[in-house]
Amino acid sequence: MVGDLVVLKDCQTTGYEDGMIGLIVKVEPLGALYTIYWILMPDGVEVPMWDSEFEVLSEGRRSDNSS
């Protein structure tokens, strides 16, 4: 998830508008049931969001260990 490009949708808690693009920079589990995703927004601010507030556009670059 870290490094994934996301678009905001149904954004309820941050004041950012739906359709804005961000980048997941940190994933923070809150117990067994919940996860907070920290999204780097175009204004340079890292904002906590629930997974229901964004949609992944493209997965981040991951190393490929296969030969």
Wavefront OBJ file of the C-alpha trace (Angstrom):
o trace
v 0.000 0.000 0.000
v 2.756 2.513 0.785
v 3.602 4.263 -2.460
v 0.160 3.737 -4.014
v -1.389 6.651 -5.883
v -4.959 7.331 -4.738
v -7.923 9.537 -5.663
v -10.200 10.819 -2.923
v -13.838 9.736 -2.948
v -16.534 10.326 -0.359
v -14.027 12.243 1.747
v -15.737 13.014 5.068
v -13.129 13.840 7.674
v -10.375 16.012 6.201
v -11.927 18.867 4.245
v -10.195 17.817 1.020
v -12.373 17.552 -2.081
v -13.322 14.346 -3.860
v -11.206 13.801 -6.976
v -7.962 15.081 -5.463
v -4.894 12.884 -5.949
v -2.606 11.767 -3.131
v 0.083 9.223 -2.257
v -0.052 6.700 0.602
v 3.028 7.312 2.762
v 2.195 5.318 5.914
v -0.240 2.634 7.054
v -1.157 2.538 10.748
v -3.169 -0.401 12.133
v -5.559 0.468 14.956
v -6.169 -2.860 16.621
v -7.400 -5.833 14.619
v -10.321 -4.119 12.875
v -9.237 -0.666 11.708
v -6.444 0.901 9.697
v -5.533 4.544 9.159
v -3.842 5.454 5.884
v -1.646 8.558 5.812
v -2.025 10.295 2.463
v 0.451 12.897 1.175
v -1.628 15.587 -0.490
v -0.502 18.024 -3.234
v -0.145 20.813 -0.659
v 2.547 18.755 1.143
v 0.388 17.813 4.141
v 0.151 14.185 5.339
v -3.509 13.510 6.159
v -5.005 10.466 7.976
v -7.889 8.784 6.149
v -10.046 5.682 6.328
v -9.913 3.263 3.375
v -13.482 4.269 2.476
v -12.295 7.804 1.653
v -10.055 6.932 -1.301
v -9.625 4.599 -4.253
v -6.239 3.237 -5.358
v -5.348 4.449 -8.865
v -2.043 2.652 -9.279
v 0.011 0.456 -7.035
v 3.411 1.725 -5.965
v 6.592 0.347 -7.386
v 7.612 -2.861 -5.627
v 10.780 -4.858 -6.051
v 10.420 -7.988 -8.149
v 12.517 -10.833 -6.792
v 11.638 -13.299 -9.551
v 14.201 -14.123 -12.210
l 1 2 3 4 5 6 7 8 9 10 11 12 13 14 15 16 17 18 19 20 21 22 23 24 25 26 27 28 29 30 31 32 33 34 35 36 37 38 39 40 41 42 43 44 45 46 47 48 49 50 51 52 53 54 55 56 57 58 59 60 61 62 63 64 65 66 67
